[in-house]
Amino acid sequence: MDELRRLDLNQAALDEPPAEPASSAASDVPVPANGEPAAIPPIMLPRTAVASDFESASPPTTTSTAAPPAPDAPAAASPPLSQQESNSPLADATPVGRPAVQLAAPVPHPLYRIVWLLCALAGLVLLTAILPPFAERMQFALTRGRQRAEFEEARRGLGELPLAQLSKAYQLVSLKVGPSVVHINLAGPALSAEATEPLGGRRGMQRRFEGQGSGVIVDPEGYIVTNRHVVVGSRDIQVKLSDGRVVRARIVGVDALTDLAVLKVDADNLIAAQWGDSDQLEVGALVWALGSPFGLERSVTFGILSAKHRSDTAGSPYQDFLQTDAAVNPGNSGGPLVDVTGRVVGINTAIVGEAYQGISFSIPSRVARPVYERLRSQGHVQRGWLGVQPEPLTMEMAAELGLPDTRGALIAALAENSGGSPARQAGLQVGDVVIRWDGKPIDNPADLFMNVGLTEIGRAVEVTVVRRGRQETLTVVVGARSEQS
């Protein structure tokens, strides 16, 4: 404590201005009788200010020369330092003589900012120059790795799967039916490369009269099935066989309602295709179309069966179509559509538009085969006749008649005939719904027309109808359809 007081004394002495001459009468310092200056009492400074000064500045290296207090002066008891600090009026005052030092934040040099900005720009330019090629190389590496993995997987998979056998099966289908497909060349004044005929009156669907077409041998005796529109009006028909021979053909018969024709050639060693059953085909089944599109002989295309019973596009109640996505173009008309066994399930007939657009139509074998047999034996087709006007069912009609769905053909009217129509003679009535003909289900009026027309004349057939909510079976003797009926 004594040392602190001495230091305070020294600090006060340093900060005090020079003393006035002793002779001044106005001096505040008393001068003792012995002529020596009296001791100056120490000034108590705030502890915080003193501590700050001592922390910020080194202690003086010289000792104070001030005279100590007089020995005879009584020493007053000093209160504790903490009490002194609390009692001192300068406890919260600013340090005497020297203000507290506060360090200011360094101010960066302007050149430093410019250098930093240039470095940042240089880094961006470097990233722009390096990052894209690096990312591109990484992407290429990832793509190559993925492709390599896919390649290895495909190589192993192809080695394990029987795809070679599947490809061989495709080839076998073509090899089986290929020798039976013929190319037809025509000559005649009625033929023109620009003549067209609307298919069923539907806009955009056409049969084309061209100077060429296709056909298929269905009997080794030389009988060929093709389209009527291919050969109608021609004076000279030449058939080119698969072995290269060219022979003349004659027309055995044609049927306008189904657009079918039968030709006959005199040639030996012919290979005939076999008939298949189009009713056994399901949508999605594989099919092949063969023919001479644009004169390109023995062409084979492949697809699936897209739909069945497209009778609404035919324009004839006795016609029905198979819809496929196998490529069929002008020149394919009359060629066969075959299934996976190489059997003929259809005769290619029509397309949508002037060229193939993903949709083609074929006459199903269930129509083509009986027509072929009648043309071959009779030279024309005489169809069966029932004498009714059928209409499709609606959901409201089905509900009123107690039917679970709209399958069937509703008899809306009976034909007026002096001799009596087969339907009247069998006891059919207006309002009956025909659901079965000769054991075959009837789904719509087109089914009824088709089945009745293909039934032999004079044959007795059982027909099942729904009458006032009850099923009844009647026997009908099929009549012959005239041109007016």
C-alpha positions as CSV (number, residue, x, y, z in Angstrom):
1,M,0.0,0.0,0.0
2,D,2.9,2.4,0.8
3,E,4.4,1.6,-2.6
4,L,1.1,2.4,-4.3
5,R,0.8,5.7,-2.5
6,R,4.4,6.6,-3.5
7,L,3.6,5.8,-7.1
8,D,0.5,8.0,-6.9
9,L,2.7,10.7,-5.5
10,N,5.2,10.5,-8.3
11,Q,2.4,10.5,-10.9
12,A,0.9,13.6,-9.3
13,A,4.2,15.3,-9.2
14,L,4.8,14.7,-12.9
15,D,1.4,16.0,-13.8
16,E,1.6,19.1,-11.6
17,P,2.7,22.4,-13.3
18,P,5.9,24.0,-12.0
19,A,5.6,25.7,-8.6
20,E,5.5,29.5,-8.3
21,P,8.5,31.3,-6.5
22,A,8.5,31.0,-2.8
23,S,8.2,34.7,-2.4
24,S,4.7,34.8,-3.9
25,A,2.2,35.8,-1.3
26,A,-0.6,34.1,-3.1
27,S,1.0,30.6,-2.9
28,D,-1.3,27.9,-1.7
29,V,1.5,25.8,-0.4
30,P,2.5,26.7,3.2
31,V,6.1,27.0,3.9
32,P,7.4,25.8,7.2
33,A,9.7,27.9,9.4
34,N,12.7,25.8,8.6
35,G,12.4,26.8,4.9
36,E,11.7,23.3,3.6
37,P,8.6,22.7,1.6
38,A,5.9,20.8,3.3
39,A,5.0,17.3,2.1
40,I,2.3,17.2,-0.5
41,P,-0.5,14.7,0.5
42,P,-1.0,12.0,-2.0
43,I,-4.0,12.1,-4.4
44,M,-6.1,9.0,-4.4
45,L,-6.9,8.0,-8.0
46,P,-9.5,5.4,-9.0
47,R,-8.2,1.9,-8.8
48,T,-9.4,1.1,-12.3
49,A,-7.6,4.1,-13.8
50,V,-4.4,3.3,-12.0
51,A,-4.6,-0.3,-13.0
52,S,-5.2,0.6,-16.6
53,D,-2.2,2.9,-16.6
54,F,0.0,0.2,-15.1
55,E,-1.3,-2.4,-17.6
56,S,-0.7,-0.1,-20.6
57,A,2.6,1.5,-19.5
58,S,5.7,0.2,-18.0
59,P,6.5,1.3,-14.4
60,P,9.0,4.1,-14.1
61,T,12.6,3.0,-13.8
62,T,13.5,5.8,-11.4
63,T,12.4,6.1,-7.8
64,S,10.6,9.1,-6.4
65,T,12.7,11.8,-4.6
66,A,9.8,13.2,-2.7
67,A,10.4,13.5,1.0
68,P,8.5,11.1,3.2
69,P,6.0,12.4,5.6
70,A,7.3,13.9,8.8
71,P,8.1,11.4,11.4
72,D,6.3,13.2,14.1
73,A,3.1,13.3,12.1
74,P,0.6,10.8,13.4
75,A,-0.2,8.0,11.0
76,A,-3.9,7.9,10.4
77,A,-5.4,4.5,10.0
78,S,-6.0,3.8,6.4
79,P,-9.3,2.2,5.5
80,P,-9.3,-0.9,3.3
81,L,-8.7,-0.3,-0.4
82,S,-12.1,-1.5,-1.3
83,Q,-13.7,0.9,1.1
84,Q,-11.5,3.7,-0.2
85,E,-12.5,3.0,-3.7
86,S,-16.2,3.0,-2.8
87,N,-16.0,6.1,-0.8
88,S,-13.9,8.0,-3.3
89,P,-15.8,10.5,-5.4
90,L,-13.5,9.7,-8.3
91,A,-14.3,6.0,-8.4
92,D,-16.2,6.3,-11.6
93,A,-14.3,9.2,-13.0
94,T,-12.0,9.3,-16.0
95,P,-8.3,8.6,-15.2
96,V,-6.5,11.8,-14.3
97,G,-4.0,13.2,-16.7
98,R,-4.1,10.3,-19.3
99,P,-7.2,9.1,-21.1
100,A,-7.9,5.4,-21.6
101,V,-6.3,4.0,-24.8
102,Q,-8.8,2.6,-27.4
103,L,-7.5,0.6,-30.4
104,A,-9.2,1.5,-33.7
105,A,-9.9,-1.2,-36.3
106,P,-7.2,-1.4,-39.0
107,V,-8.2,0.2,-42.3
108,P,-7.3,-1.9,-45.3
109,H,-5.2,-0.3,-48.0
110,P,-7.1,0.3,-51.2
111,L,-4.5,-1.6,-53.2
112,Y,-5.2,-4.7,-51.0
113,R,-8.9,-4.6,-52.1
114,I,-7.9,-4.4,-55.8
115,V,-5.5,-7.3,-55.4
116,W,-8.2,-9.4,-53.6
117,L,-10.7,-8.6,-56.4
118,L,-8.3,-9.5,-59.1
119,C,-7.5,-12.8,-57.4
120,A,-11.2,-13.6,-57.1
121,L,-11.7,-12.8,-60.8
122,A,-8.7,-15.0,-61.7
123,G,-10.2,-17.8,-59.6
124,L,-13.5,-17.6,-61.4
125,V,-11.9,-17.5,-64.8
126,L,-9.8,-20.5,-63.8
127,L,-12.9,-22.4,-62.6
128,T,-14.8,-21.5,-65.8
129,A,-11.9,-22.8,-67.9
130,I,-11.3,-26.0,-66.0
131,L,-14.6,-27.0,-64.5
132,P,-16.7,-27.6,-67.7
133,P,-14.1,-29.9,-69.4
134,F,-13.6,-31.7,-66.1
135,A,-17.4,-32.2,-65.7
136,E,-17.7,-33.3,-69.3
137,R,-14.9,-35.8,-68.9
138,M,-16.6,-37.1,-65.8
139,Q,-19.9,-37.4,-67.6
140,F,-18.3,-39.2,-70.5
141,A,-16.6,-41.5,-68.0
142,L,-19.9,-42.3,-66.3
143,T,-21.7,-42.8,-69.6
144,R,-19.0,-45.1,-70.8
145,G,-19.1,-47.0,-67.6
146,R,-22.9,-47.4,-67.8
147,Q,-22.7,-48.5,-71.4
148,R,-20.0,-51.0,-70.6
149,A,-22.2,-52.4,-67.9
150,E,-25.2,-52.6,-70.1
151,F,-23.1,-54.2,-72.9
152,E,-21.9,-56.8,-70.6
153,E,-25.4,-57.5,-69.2
154,A,-26.8,-57.7,-72.8
155,R,-24.0,-60.0,-73.9
156,R,-24.7,-62.4,-71.1
157,G,-28.5,-62.1,-71.5
158,L,-28.4,-62.7,-75.2
159,G,-26.3,-65.7,-74.6
160,E,-28.8,-67.1,-72.2
161,L,-32.1,-66.2,-73.9
162,P,-33.4,-68.2,-76.9
163,L,-33.6,-65.2,-79.2
164,A,-31.8,-67.1,-82.0
165,Q,-34.6,-69.6,-81.8
166,L,-37.2,-66.9,-82.0
167,S,-35.5,-65.3,-85.0
168,K,-35.3,-68.8,-86.6
169,A,-39.1,-69.2,-86.0
170,Y,-39.8,-66.0,-87.8
171,Q,-37.7,-67.2,-90.7
172,L,-39.5,-70.6,-90.7
173,V,-42.9,-68.8,-91.0
174,S,-41.7,-67.0,-94.1
175,L,-40.2,-70.1,-95.6
176,K,-43.4,-72.1,-95.0
177,V,-45.8,-69.6,-96.7
178,G,-43.4,-67.9,-99.1
179,P,-43.6,-70.4,-101.9
180,S,-47.4,-70.0,-101.9
181,V,-47.4,-66.2,-102.5
182,V,-47.7,-65.0,-106.0
183,H,-47.2,-61.6,-107.8
184,I,-50.1,-60.5,-110.1
185,N,-49.5,-58.3,-113.1
186,L,-52.5,-56.9,-114.9
187,A,-53.3,-55.2,-118.2
188,G,-56.6,-53.6,-119.3
189,P,-58.1,-50.2,-120.2
190,A,-60.0,-50.0,-116.9
191,L,-56.9,-50.1,-114.8
192,S,-55.1,-46.9,-113.8
193,A,-52.5,-46.2,-111.3
194,E,-54.6,-43.2,-110.1
195,A,-58.0,-44.9,-109.9
196,T,-59.2,-45.5,-106.4
197,E,-62.3,-46.8,-104.7
198,P,-63.5,-45.7,-101.2
199,L,-63.4,-48.5,-98.7
200,G,-66.9,-48.7,-97.2
201,G,-67.6,-45.1,-98.0
202,R,-65.2,-44.1,-95.2
203,R,-63.1,-41.0,-95.9
204,G,-59.4,-41.6,-96.0
205,M,-59.7,-45.4,-96.4
206,Q,-59.1,-46.6,-100.0
207,R,-58.7,-49.7,-102.1
208,R,-56.4,-48.9,-105.0
209,F,-56.7,-50.1,-108.6
210,E,-53.1,-50.8,-109.6
211,G,-51.5,-52.7,-112.4
212,Q,-50.3,-55.2,-109.9
213,G,-51.2,-57.0,-106.7
214,S,-50.6,-60.2,-104.7
215,G,-52.4,-63.5,-104.2
216,V,-51.9,-66.8,-102.4
217,I,-52.2,-70.4,-103.7
218,V,-54.7,-72.3,-101.5
219,D,-54.9,-75.5,-103.6
220,P,-52.1,-77.3,-105.5
221,E,-54.4,-77.6,-108.5
222,G,-53.8,-73.9,-109.2
223,Y,-56.5,-72.0,-107.3
224,I,-55.5,-68.6,-106.0
225,V,-57.3,-66.3,-103.7
226,T,-56.9,-62.5,-104.1
227,N,-59.0,-59.3,-103.9
228,R,-61.7,-58.5,-106.4
229,H,-60.5,-54.9,-106.7
230,V,-57.1,-56.2,-107.9
231,V,-58.4,-58.1,-111.0
232,V,-61.8,-56.5,-111.8
233,G,-62.0,-55.1,-115.4
234,S,-58.6,-56.6,-116.5
235,R,-58.2,-58.3,-119.9
236,D,-55.0,-60.1,-119.2
237,I,-53.8,-61.5,-115.9
238,Q,-50.3,-62.8,-115.5
239,V,-49.2,-64.6,-112.3
240,K,-45.5,-64.8,-111.4
241,L,-44.9,-67.8,-109.2
242,S,-42.3,-68.0,-106.4
243,D,-39.9,-70.1,-108.6
244,G,-39.9,-67.5,-111.3
245,R,-42.4,-68.9,-113.7
246,V,-44.9,-66.6,-115.2
247,V,-48.3,-68.1,-116.2
248,R,-51.6,-66.7,-117.3
249,A,-54.6,-66.9,-115.0
250,R,-58.4,-66.7,-115.5
251,I,-61.1,-65.5,-113.1
252,V,-63.2,-68.2,-111.6
253,G,-65.5,-65.9,-109.7
254,V,-65.7,-62.7,-107.7
255,D,-67.8,-61.5,-104.8
256,A,-68.4,-57.7,-104.5
257,L,-69.8,-57.9,-100.9
258,T,-66.5,-59.3,-99.5
259,D,-64.1,-58.0,-102.2
260,L,-62.7,-61.5,-102.9
261,A,-61.8,-63.2,-106.1
262,V,-60.6,-66.7,-107.1
263,L,-58.2,-67.2,-110.0
264,K,-57.1,-70.4,-111.7
265,V,-53.6,-71.1,-113.3
266,D,-52.5,-74.2,-115.2
267,A,-49.2,-75.1,-113.6
268,D,-47.8,-78.1,-111.8
269,N,-45.7,-78.6,-108.7
270,L,-47.4,-75.8,-106.8
271,I,-47.2,-75.5,-103.0
272,A,-50.5,-74.5,-101.4
273,A,-50.8,-72.6,-98.1
274,Q,-53.1,-74.0,-95.4
275,W,-56.1,-72.2,-94.0
276,G,-56.1,-71.1,-90.4
277,D,-58.9,-70.2,-88.0
278,S,-59.2,-66.4,-87.5
279,D,-61.8,-67.0,-84.7
280,Q,-59.0,-68.6,-82.6
281,L,-56.8,-65.5,-82.9
282,E,-56.7,-63.2,-79.9
283,V,-55.8,-59.5,-79.9
284,G,-52.1,-59.2,-79.5
285,A,-51.3,-62.4,-81.5
286,L,-48.3,-62.3,-83.8
287,V,-49.1,-62.1,-87.5
288,W,-47.1,-61.8,-90.8
289,A,-48.2,-60.0,-94.0
290,L,-46.7,-61.2,-97.3
291,G,-47.0,-59.8,-100.8
292,S,-45.5,-57.4,-103.3
293,P,-45.8,-53.8,-102.0
294,F,-44.9,-51.3,-104.7
295,G,-43.9,-54.3,-106.9
296,L,-41.3,-55.5,-104.4
297,E,-42.0,-59.2,-104.6
298,R,-41.9,-61.7,-101.7
299,S,-41.8,-59.0,-99.1
300,V,-42.6,-60.0,-95.5
301,T,-43.7,-57.6,-92.7
302,F,-44.5,-58.4,-89.1
303,G,-46.9,-57.1,-86.5
304,I,-49.6,-58.0,-84.1
305,L,-53.4,-58.4,-84.3
306,S,-54.6,-55.0,-83.1
307,A,-58.4,-55.6,-83.1
308,K,-61.1,-57.9,-84.5
309,H,-64.6,-57.5,-86.0
310,R,-64.0,-54.1,-87.6
311,S,-67.3,-54.5,-89.5
312,D,-68.1,-50.8,-89.1
313,T,-65.3,-49.9,-91.5
314,A,-66.3,-52.4,-94.2
315,G,-69.5,-50.8,-95.5
316,S,-71.1,-54.2,-96.0
317,P,-73.1,-56.3,-93.4
318,Y,-71.4,-59.4,-94.9
319,Q,-67.9,-58.1,-94.4
320,D,-65.6,-58.2,-91.4
321,F,-62.1,-57.0,-90.9
322,L,-59.0,-57.9,-88.8
323,Q,-57.0,-54.9,-87.9
324,T,-53.2,-55.2,-87.6
325,D,-50.2,-53.0,-87.4
326,A,-48.2,-55.1,-89.9
327,A,-47.0,-52.9,-92.8
328,V,-49.3,-53.2,-95.8
329,N,-48.9,-50.9,-98.8
330,P,-50.3,-50.7,-102.4
331,G,-49.3,-54.0,-104.0
332,N,-49.9,-56.0,-100.8
333,S,-53.7,-56.4,-101.7
334,G,-54.7,-60.0,-102.0
335,G,-51.7,-61.3,-100.2
336,P,-52.0,-63.6,-97.1
337,L,-51.9,-62.7,-93.4
338,V,-50.6,-65.7,-91.5
339,D,-50.2,-66.7,-87.9
340,V,-47.3,-68.2,-86.0
341,T,-47.9,-71.6,-87.6
342,G,-47.8,-70.1,-91.1
343,R,-51.5,-70.7,-91.7
344,V,-53.6,-68.2,-93.6
345,V,-55.9,-66.3,-91.2
346,G,-56.7,-63.3,-93.5
347,I,-56.4,-61.7,-96.9
348,N,-54.8,-58.3,-96.9
349,T,-57.3,-55.8,-98.3
350,A,-57.1,-52.2,-97.2
351,I,-55.1,-49.5,-95.5
352,V,-55.9,-46.0,-94.1
353,G,-54.7,-43.3,-96.5
354,E,-52.6,-43.6,-99.6
355,A,-49.8,-45.5,-97.8
356,Y,-49.2,-47.4,-94.6
357,Q,-49.8,-45.4,-91.5
358,G,-49.7,-48.1,-88.8
359,I,-53.2,-49.5,-89.5
360,S,-54.1,-52.2,-92.1
361,F,-57.1,-54.4,-92.6
362,S,-57.5,-58.0,-93.6
363,I,-60.5,-60.2,-94.5
364,P,-60.6,-62.9,-91.8
365,S,-60.4,-66.5,-92.9
366,R,-63.8,-67.3,-91.4
367,V,-65.2,-65.1,-94.2
368,A,-62.6,-65.7,-96.9
369,R,-62.6,-69.5,-96.8
370,P,-66.4,-70.2,-97.2
371,V,-66.6,-67.5,-99.9
372,Y,-63.6,-69.1,-101.7
373,E,-65.3,-72.5,-101.6
374,R,-68.5,-71.2,-103.1
375,L,-66.8,-69.2,-105.8
376,R,-64.8,-72.3,-106.7
377,S,-67.8,-74.6,-106.8
378,Q,-70.5,-72.2,-108.1
379,G,-68.7,-69.2,-109.6
380,H,-70.7,-66.9,-107.4
381,V,-71.9,-66.6,-103.8
382,Q,-75.5,-67.3,-102.9
383,R,-76.1,-66.2,-99.3
384,G,-78.6,-67.4,-96.8
385,W,-81.6,-65.2,-95.9
386,L,-83.5,-64.9,-92.7
387,G,-85.8,-61.9,-93.4
388,V,-85.3,-59.7,-90.4
389,Q,-84.1,-56.2,-89.7
390,P,-81.7,-56.4,-86.7
391,E,-80.6,-53.5,-84.6
392,P,-78.0,-53.2,-81.8
393,L,-79.1,-53.2,-78.2
394,T,-78.6,-50.2,-75.8
395,M,-78.2,-50.5,-72.0
396,E,-81.8,-49.2,-71.5
397,M,-83.2,-51.8,-73.8
398,A,-81.1,-54.6,-72.2
399,A,-82.4,-53.5,-68.8
400,E,-86.0,-53.5,-69.9
401,L,-85.6,-57.0,-71.5
402,G,-83.9,-58.4,-68.5
403,L,-80.6,-58.9,-70.2
404,P,-77.2,-58.6,-68.4
405,D,-75.5,-56.7,-71.2
406,T,-75.9,-55.5,-74.8
407,R,-74.8,-58.6,-76.6
408,G,-77.3,-59.8,-79.1
409,A,-79.3,-58.6,-82.1
410,L,-82.7,-57.0,-81.5
411,I,-85.3,-57.8,-84.2
412,A,-86.8,-54.4,-85.1
413,A,-88.9,-55.6,-88.1
414,L,-89.8,-58.6,-90.2
415,A,-89.5,-58.7,-94.0
416,E,-92.7,-58.6,-96.0
417,N,-92.8,-61.5,-98.4
418,S,-95.7,-63.0,-100.2
419,G,-94.4,-66.5,-99.6
420,G,-93.4,-65.7,-96.0
421,S,-89.9,-65.1,-94.8
422,P,-87.9,-67.8,-93.0
423,A,-88.2,-65.7,-89.8
424,R,-92.0,-65.5,-90.0
425,Q,-92.3,-69.2,-90.8
426,A,-90.1,-70.1,-87.8
427,G,-92.2,-67.9,-85.4
428,L,-89.7,-65.1,-84.7
429,Q,-91.3,-61.9,-83.5
430,V,-90.5,-58.2,-83.3
431,G,-88.8,-57.5,-80.0
432,D,-87.0,-60.9,-79.9
433,V,-83.3,-60.7,-79.2
434,V,-81.2,-63.3,-81.1
435,I,-78.3,-64.4,-78.9
436,R,-77.3,-67.6,-80.6
437,W,-77.3,-68.9,-84.2
438,D,-76.5,-72.6,-85.0
439,G,-74.6,-72.8,-81.7
440,K,-72.5,-69.7,-82.3
441,P,-72.9,-66.6,-80.0
442,I,-74.4,-63.4,-81.6
443,D,-72.9,-60.3,-80.2
444,N,-74.3,-57.7,-82.6
445,P,-76.3,-57.4,-85.9
446,A,-73.2,-57.8,-88.0
447,D,-72.7,-61.3,-86.4
448,L,-76.2,-62.3,-87.3
449,F,-75.9,-61.1,-90.9
450,M,-72.5,-62.9,-91.3
451,N,-73.7,-66.2,-89.9
452,V,-76.9,-66.3,-91.8
453,G,-75.3,-65.3,-95.0
454,L,-72.7,-68.1,-94.7
455,T,-75.3,-70.8,-93.9
456,E,-76.1,-73.2,-96.7
457,I,-79.4,-72.6,-98.5
458,G,-82.2,-74.9,-97.2
459,R,-80.4,-75.9,-94.1
460,A,-82.4,-76.1,-90.8
461,V,-80.7,-74.1,-88.0
462,E,-81.5,-73.7,-84.3
463,V,-81.7,-70.1,-83.2
464,T,-81.9,-69.0,-79.5
465,V,-83.8,-65.8,-78.7
466,V,-84.8,-63.9,-75.5
467,R,-88.5,-63.1,-75.5
468,R,-90.0,-61.2,-72.6
469,G,-87.1,-62.2,-70.3
470,R,-87.2,-65.9,-71.2
471,Q,-85.0,-67.9,-73.6
472,E,-86.6,-69.8,-76.4
473,T,-85.1,-72.0,-79.1
474,L,-86.6,-72.0,-82.6
475,T,-85.8,-73.9,-85.8
476,V,-85.3,-71.8,-88.9
477,V,-84.9,-73.1,-92.5
478,V,-82.5,-70.7,-94.2
479,G,-83.7,-69.2,-97.5
480,A,-81.8,-67.8,-100.4
481,R,-81.0,-64.1,-100.5
482,S,-81.9,-62.3,-103.7
483,E,-80.3,-59.2,-105.0
484,Q,-83.2,-57.1,-103.7
485,S,-83.4,-58.6,-100.2
